[in-house]
Amino acid sequence: MATLTVQDIAVDGLTPSYVAADVAGDEFANSARAFVHVKNGGVSSVNVTIASQFAPSPGVGPADIVISIPAGGETMAGPFNNRVFNNADGNVELTYSDVTNVTVAALSL
């Protein structure tokens, strides 16, 4: 799993840098103000899964968020509640159904 650098949006602007989505998934430090921007430059839709780390009660597993991005489309998701989405390292984990022509940036307000 690759670790994304969270890029801060400032009052004087930001030209974000995007990286290729990692086949094993990506993660980024969660400040509860961070969000992700995923672009699908491919010819097929791609699902992005944001892993929930919170089980609401015994025997009930976490409910991941799955976002479908159409071919040529993009999405922004977040910010993410620390209690629900932070893994043991304080990161949010993303996986992809396909990484061909998919780029991603982690951003923070």
N, C-alpha and C positions, 0 to 999 in steps of 0.2 A: 504494500500500500504506500503510495507516494504522499508526502506531506506538502500541502499547498501553503505558500506564504500569503497571509492575509494582507491585502493592500488597503490602506486607509484613504478614504475620500476626504479631501480637504476643501476648505472654502475657495481656494484658488484652483481647484480642479484636480482630476486624475485621469490619465490615459492608462487604463488597466492593461496589464500583461496577461495573456491567456497561454495556457500550456495544454498539451495533448492529455486527454483523460487517460489514466493509467489502467491497464487491463486488470490489475488486482484491486483497483479502487483508489480513491483519494480520501484524505482527511485534512482538516484544518482546525487551528485553535479557535475555540468558541468563546467569545466575549459577551454573548447574548446580544451583540450589536452586529455580528457578522452575518453575511448572507453569501450565496453562491450564484454565479451566472454561468449557465451551461449553454453552449451553442452546438447545434447538430448540423454540420455541413454535409451530412450523408444523404443518401437517396431513400433511406428507410427510417421509420420512426425508431426512437431509442427510449428506453425506460431508465430513469435515474431513481435509485432507491436511497433514501436517507434513513439510516439506521436509528431506530429508537432504542434507548437503553433502559427504558422505564417499564416495569411490569406493574400494572395498576393494582393487581391483587394476586395472591398465590394461585398458581395454576393458569393464570391468564398472561400470555406472553406480550411482549412489547408490540406496538402497532407502528410498523415502519410507514414512511410516506413514500409513495411511488408516483412519479410524475412522468407522463408520456410526452415526449418532445417530437413533433412531426418532422419529417424530412425538411431540411432547410430552416427549421425553427429554432427558437431559443426560449429559455425560461430563467427567471430569477426566483429563488426560494430563500426564506429566512425572514427575519432572524430566528434563531433556534433557542428555545428554553434550555438553560444549562441542565436542569434536573432531568429533563426528558431525553436530551440528545447527546450529552457529554459522555464519552467513554471514560475509562479509568485514567486516561492521560489528559482529559479535558478537551478532547477533540470530537468533532462531528465527522462521521464516516459516510462516504458516498460510494455506491457501486453502480455500474452501468451494464445494460444488456448487450451493448456493443460499444466499442470505442473508436471505430473507424470514422475519421473526420469529426470527432467530438473534441471540443476544447472547453476549458473551464477556468474560472477565476474566482478566488475567494476575496470578498470585499467587506469593508466595515465602514459604518457611518460614524 
